[in-house]
Amino acid sequence: MSFLKFAKTLIKKIPGATDYYRYLHDSKALNAEVVFREKLGFHFNGSSLMEKGEFEPHETAIVENLFEFFDVFVNIGANTGYYVCKALSRGIPVVAFEPNQLNVNILLKNIEANKFETDFHLFPLALSNKNGVLPMYGASTGASLIYGWAGQQNQYLVPISKFDSIAETLVNSKSCLVLIDIEGSELNCLKGADALIKSSENNVFLIEITVCQHQPSGISINPNLVDTFNLMFSYGYNAFTANKKLRKIEISEVIKVASTKVDTIRAHNFIFTKNVDILKKIIFD
């Protein structure tokens, strides 16, 4: 066993040690000076892959290619602001949502360090199909409203709301590029976001919908897989894998994956659009 693994095992066995370690880690992250990242072109602190400009290369290419065709960028699950800062640095107004308080604090430091003047709204809460309070499990880029997501069990309470309850007026009559990355809670989020889904402005969605990854123990296939795709299809959206293949996904394949528990889709990020021509704007390196 390596020393790192031994140390982690030991920490887990000592009462209170895990919480103290997390406190030290979080304090270091929060108090760090926000550094200018050459590869990003702006000041930013976050995960090492984000700071190096190597985070989610396919998704990043898609978002960056599409920014200029929309009035507003809506980032649900903004984390420390990787995509938020990319949008603001290009003068694209942003509406962002992030419930994890550490992520929120680092995101705000990133915004302040860059002195962005573009219109920016941040809501420090999670989006769902109701208003209230729910436990959130885990932290960083894997925090989820789903118990046991990616094996995470430590919890804290976060406020939840429907998008339509708090942000509908910010997107009325505006075309939106919507990025949703909320670790298994996509279906309930979409159920509370009629203003985005039913818009006549040809909004485009980039949504993380895992098929078999990160599911709680005992669950092999995302139990909301079919319902999530069906919801978007019911409003006339087409689905494509958010990678170089841009492969079209039909509901028949989604249903088959759910029933056979064999993942033929082999992707976990998807583009939903009514305007298929927008795909021609996406160029991968």
Protein Blocks (a to p, Z undefined) as FASTA:
>chain_A
ZZklmmmmmmmmpghklmmmmmmmmmmmmmpccdddfknopacdddfklmnopgokllmm
mmmmmmmmpfbdcdehjlnommmmmmmmnopacddddfblklmmmmmmmmmmnopabdcd
dddbdddfbdcddddedehjlbcfbehiahiabdcddddddfklmmmmmmgoiacddddd
eehplmmmmmmmmmmmmpcnlpacdddddfkgopaehiabdfklmmmmmmmmmnopacdd
dbfkopacdfklmmmmmmnopafkopabdcddfblmlmmmpccZZ
